[in-house]
Amino acid sequence: MKKLITLIYLLISASMLAQEVTIQTTKGKLAGLLTAQNTIQKFLGIKQAKTFGPSPMQAKPAPFAFWSSEYLIPDSPISEDCLYLNVWAPATKAEKKAVLVYIYGGGFRSGGTACPIYDGENMAKKGIVFVSVNYRVGTFGFLAHPELSKEATYQSSGNYALLDLIAGLKWVKDNISTFGGDPNRVTIAGQSAGAFAVNFLCASPLAKGLFQRAIAESGGSMLPSPLRPSLTKAQAEANGVEWAAKLGAKSLAELRELPAEAIQKVGASASPFSDGYVLPFSMPEIYQKGLQNDVPILVGWNAEDRLSSKATEPTVFKTSIEKRFGARSSELLSQYPPEISSSSLNLGRDESFGVQVHTWAKTQNMRGKAPVFMYQFTRAIPGYDEATRFGAFHTGEVPYAYANLNQVNRPFEDADQVLSEKMSSYWVNFAKTGNPNGSGLPTWPSFSNKDQKVQILDKVIQTKELPSRKALELLESFY
């Protein structure tokens, strides 16, 4: 892996003048910017430290489905030279501050730290050090191949994206105190693929001691799913050989002669797997053996966490369920009635996200000692018209949780600003102490396998039994 290049920004509002500052790290000096009010330091990803570094190799971004440009990386730069991270830190260094390391989503095929909704300034204003880390995606992040495994000192391949993240966490461990951060109070946090990555990092022995808490929004990988099939090392390597054949490459040497653009066009598997090194066993096995990094977790998902906006026609949905689940199909249809138009969408949400997070939370309670806090984000995010109203859509909670509603072009109400203030305070409190509760906030109880209380995050925040508990427990029984 290329040497991780780290560059830093001191955060300022666009209307303010800034002065340059330098800081010493284990790899040398870095230049950044200090706000006119001398309150926040911002260090971003390129050598000039005045803008983000290139995003990982991927297709050009274009708004689609629920996601407008605020949720996407910039059009450029996109490059193989992408392993950069960014730091936002309060300028005052009187006492060491908690650190939150954010991991972006994008299905492990797209994404980058330069999305506007991942800006770290407002979280730094709340008194933590905010870090965002680039990692390789798609083929570049996950290609497994027997020749790659043979040449590796650890005799495996693939999972390079997770190794990128582990390298970033090691840099944080070694350097974050220079920015006023506490290397022993690090929270990893991510959404969608970023949340899946958080789950994998919680399971990886290579990440042991690099973080003390974890936040996962809409993602986990405790069970095989339509999004993340369970793969062995042998299967992943076989997939790599098959993929190489599509490019006409019969050897690793021939693959390395191809330009990155050619490799990008022929998509390979893009998913972490049990490689015997980063992930020594399957995810359930790691937790069953009690080998996970036993840290407090804050996890949840959204009411409309769907990957499609179009419901399946009722008779087609019913037939597909009967074919998939056979004699037990009536049980499933009782929880997802075909006559209700949203049932197919809700099943997709629960299979892809809900059952993963729910199983992770319950397994942590059974196999670990650290507490679990669970949420359901149900705020229907405002839109300008019917065509831009998607409910509590996938990724919709991110600008609320990281105090970035100002980055999103939507007709937010005062209630949204209040919700964002409370959610971001929960997230900051958790980063500081491993518990989201704090002064002025509705009490958030820990999640137990018996009563399964979750925090409903909406215009009115309240605690309830998990609304989809029966449906999720039924789904779990099929594994």
N, C-alpha and C positions, 0 to 999 in steps of 0.2 A: 504494500500500500504506500502511496506517496506520503511524504512527510506532511503531517497536518499543519497547515498554515493558519495562524491565528492572528486576527487583526481586530482592533477594538474601536468603538465609537463612543464619544460622550454625547448623550442625547440632548437635543435642543429643539425648540419649536422653530418652524421655518422662518418666522418673522424676527428671530433674535440673532444678534451677532455672536460669534463664538471664537474662542482662542484655542490654539493647539496646545496639547500637553503630551508628554511622553511617559511611558511606564516600562519598567524592566521585567521581563519574564525569563523563564529558564532557557528560552530560545533566542533571546536578544531583546532589543528595545522596540516598542510599538508606539506609533503616534495616533492620537485620538483628538476629540474635540470636547471642550468644556463649555457648558451653557453660560450665557451672560450672567445668569443668576448664581452660577457656581454650585448648582444642586445635583446635576446628573452627569455622569461620564458615559460616553457612547463610543464603542469601538466596533466597527463593522468590517466586512470581509475582504476587501482587496488591499493591495500593498500601500495605496495612498490613504487607506482608512477613511475614505470619504463616501463610499457607497458599498453596497453588498458585493460579495464575490460572485462568480458565475454559479448558476444553478446546475444540478447534475444533468447528464445527458438524458434527453427525453424528447418527445414530440413537442412542437410549438404549442403553447397554451392557447386555448380558445374557450370563452364562456360556453357552458352547456348546462342543461337540466336546471338545477337549483342554483348553480354557482356562477356568480358574476365575477368581474375582474378582480375585485378585492380579495377573493378567495384563491387566486391563481398567482403563479410566479410571473415576473415581467417577461416580455417577449425575448429579451436578451440581457446579459449574455448567458448562453447555455454551453457548457464545455465539460470535457473530461477532467479538466483542472478545476475541481469543484469542492475539494475538502477544506472548507473554511468554517469558522465559527464566529459568532458575534457576542459581545458582552455589553450590557447596559448596567451601570452601577451607580449608586448614590456617591456623590463626591466626598462626603464625610466618611472618614475611616476610623472613627473613634472606637467602634466596637465591630467585631466581625458579624456579618449579616448572612442570613440564610440564602441559599442559592437554588434557583429553579432552572433546570436544563430542559428546554422544550424541543420535542421531536415531531416534525411535521407529518401529515398524512399525505395520501395520494395513491393508495393501493399498492405501494412499493414499486410503482411504475412511473410516478411523477411526483412533483412537489419540490420545495426548496424553502430556505429561510427568508427569502425576500418577499414573501406574500405580505401585503399590508396588515392583515389581521394578526400577524405574528410579531409586530413591533413591540419591543420590550420597555419602552420609555415609561409608560404609565404604571407598569408593575414595579419598576425601579423606584418610582416616586412613592410607592407604598412601603419602601424600606427593605427590599430584597435585591440581590444581584440576579439579573435575568440573562440567561445564555441560550442561544439557539445554535444548533449544529447541523451542518449539511452531511448527508450520507448518500452513497451511490444507490441508484434505483434501477429497476429493470434488469436486463441481461448483465449490465456492469456491476450490479449489486448482488446478484444471486447465481450466476452461472456456475454449475458444478460439472466437472468433466474428469474422467479417470486420470488423464495426463496432468491436469492441474493438481489433483490430489497427490499424485506420485512425486511431484517436484516440491510440494509443501513440506516443511519440517514437521508439521503435525498430521500429515498424511490424510488430508481432507480438502475439500474446496466448497465454494458457495458461501453463503452467509457473510459475504464481504460487507454488506450494509451494516450488519450488527457489529462487525469488527471495527468499522468506521466509527460507530457510536461509542464503542468501548474505548477507542483511541481518544475520542473527544472527552469522555469522562475522565480518562487518565490525565489529560491535559488540565482539566478543571481541578483535579486532585492536586496537581503539582503547582498550579499557577494562580488559582482563584483568590488566594489570600492576598496577593498583590493588588487585587481590585477591591479589597475590603470584604471578600466573601469567606465564609467558614467552610473549609473542605470537609468537615465532619457533619455538616448539615446541608446535604445536597438532595434535592428532590428531582427525580426524572418525571417528565410529564409529556403526554402525547395524545393525539386524537386520530381516530381511524387507524390507518397503518401505523401511525405513531404510537397509538395505544397498544396495538398488537406488538410493536417493538418493545414497549415498556414491559409487557407480559413476558416476552422472550428474555429480556435483560434480567427480570426478576428470577428467571429460571437458570440463567447462565452462571457457571462457576467463575468465568473470566471477569464478570462484573462485580464479584464479591468485594465489599468494602468501598465501592466507588459511589454509592448513594445510600441514603438512609430512609427514604420514603418514595412513594410512587403514585402518580395520578394517571388514570387511563380513561379517556373519554371515547366511548363508542368503539370498543375493541378489546379483544382478548383471544387467546388461542388454546383453550383447554380441550376442545373437541374438534374433530374434523368438521369442515364446513364447506359450503359452496365457494366461499372466498379463499379459504386456506386449507386445501386438502393435506392430509397427513402423508409425508414422504419420508422414506428412508434414504440413507446416503447412496445406496446402490440404485434406487429408483431415480434420484436426482441426477446422478452421473449418467445413467442411461438416457434420460431426457436431454442432457447436454450433448451427448453423442448424436442423438437424433436431430437436434437443433443444428449442430455443426454441419450435418449432411445437407441440410436445406441450403446452406451457404456454399456447398461444394468443397468444404474443408475436411480433409481426411486426417488431419493431425493438428496439434496445438500450434506448431510452427506455421502452418498454413493459415490458421485463424489469426495469428498475430500479424500476418501480412495484410490483413483487411483493414480498411479505414473504419474509424468509429461509426461514421454515418451508415455504412453498410450493415454493421452489426446492429445498430439501433433499429433499422427498418425491419429486421426479422426477429420478432419478439420471442424471447425464451421464457422459461418459468421465472416468476418473480415472487418468491415466497421463501421465508426461512424454513428450515427443516432440521431434523435430528441428524447432525453430521458427525457425532461422536466427539466433537471438540468444543465448539461454542455451545452446542446443546447435546450433552452426552447421552441423553435418553429422550424418549417422547415426553411431551409436556405433562401428561398425567403421571407418568412414572417418576419424573423429577419431584413432583409434589407429593406423591405417595411415599417416596423415600425420605421426604423431609429435607431435600437438598436445595430447595429454593432459597433465595435471599429473603429472609423473613423480616420484612419491613411493613410499616403501616401503609395501607393502600386506600385511595379515594377513587371510586370507580362509578360509572353509570352510563346512561345512553339517553337518546332523545325520543320523544313520542313519535315523530315521523322520520326516524332513522332508516330511510329507505333508499335503495339504489335505483329505483325506478319510480316514476310518477304515474304510471299507467297500470291499473288493476287488471288482473286476469278475468276474463268473462266467467261468470259463476259456474256454468256447466263444465267448462274446460278445467276450472280450478278443482271442482269436485272430482272429476274423472282422474286428474293427475294425482290427487291425494289418495284416492282408492288404489291406484296403480302402485304408488310408492309405499304405502303403509299397510296394504292388504287388510287382514282381519282386524287390525287396530285402527283403521281409517276413521271409523265412527267416533272414536275417542278424540282424534285430532279435529275432526269437523265440529265437534261440540264446542271446542275452544275457538275455532276459526270458521264460523258458519258461512257457507258459500253465498247465502242470500244477502249477506252484508258485504257491500262492494269493497270495503277496505281490508277484508280478511286476507286476501292473497298478499297484499302489501305488508300487513302486520306479521304474517308468517315469515316473509322474507326478512323483515327487520329482526325478528326474534331468532331466526336461525343464524343470521350473519353476525348479530351483535348481542342481543339480549341474553341468549342462552350461554354465550361465551363468558360474558361478564358475570352473570349469575353463578355459573359453575366455578369460575375463578374465586369469587367472593366466598362461596360456601367451602371450597377446598382450602382456602387460606385459613378460614376459621377452624377447620378440622385438623389441618396439618401444621399450622403455625401458631405463634403466640401474639403477633402484632395485630392491632385492630383493623377493621374494615369499615369504611364509610361509603354508603351508596346513595346515588341521586337519580332522579328522573327529571330531565329538562322538558317541560311541557309548554313553555311560552310559544304561542303562535307568532312567529316573527313578522312584524308589519311589512306590508308590501304596498306598492302604489296602486295596484289594481289586481283583479282576479288572477291575471297571468303571472304576477310576481308574489303571490301568497302561497307558500308551501308548508305552512304550519311550522312545527319545531323540526326543521329539516336537518339532514346530516351536515355537520360542521357549523350549524347555525348558532350553537352555544359558545363557540370559541371567542368571538369578540366580546361576549358578555363576561366570560371567565377571566379574560386577560385585559379587561378595561379598555377595549378598543372599539367601542361603538362609533367613535369619531372617524374611524377608518372605513366605515361601511355606508354606502349610499342607500339608506332606507328611512322611511318616515317614522323614526322611533318616537315613542311617547315618553313622558316623564317617568312612567312606571318602568320602562325599559332601562332608563338611567339608574333608577333605584335598584332594580334587579342586578344590573351589572356591578354596581358598587358593592352589593352584598355578596354576589358570587365571587368577585375578585378578592374580596376580603376573606371569604372562606378559603380560597386557594392559597392566599398569602399566609394565613394563619396555619394552614396545614404544612406549608413549606417551612415555617418557622418552628413548629412544635410537634408535627405529626397528628394534630387534632384541628379540625376546621373551626371549632367554636371560639368565640371571642366576644368582647363587649359590644353591645348593640345589635347582635345578630340573633335570629331565632335559633333555639337550641337544636343541634343536629346530633341525634343519638348514633352510636355505632350500630352496624348491621349485625344481627345475630341470625343464625340459621333457624332458630325457633320462631321468633316473631317477625323477622324480615322487615324491619322498619327502614324506610328510605326517606330522603328529603326531596319533596316535590318543589322544583325550582320554577316558579311562575310569577305572575304579578303579585300573587299572595303565596309566600313560602310556608309550607306546612309539612308535618311529618305524617306519613301514612304507611300501612302495610303495602308492600310492593304490589301494584295493581295487577300485573301480569303473572303473579306467582304461580297460579294453577297451570297456566299455559306453559310456562317455562319448565316447571317440574315434570309436566307430561313430556315435553320435548326431550328433557334429559333422560327420561326412562327409555328412549329409543337407542341410546348409545351403550 
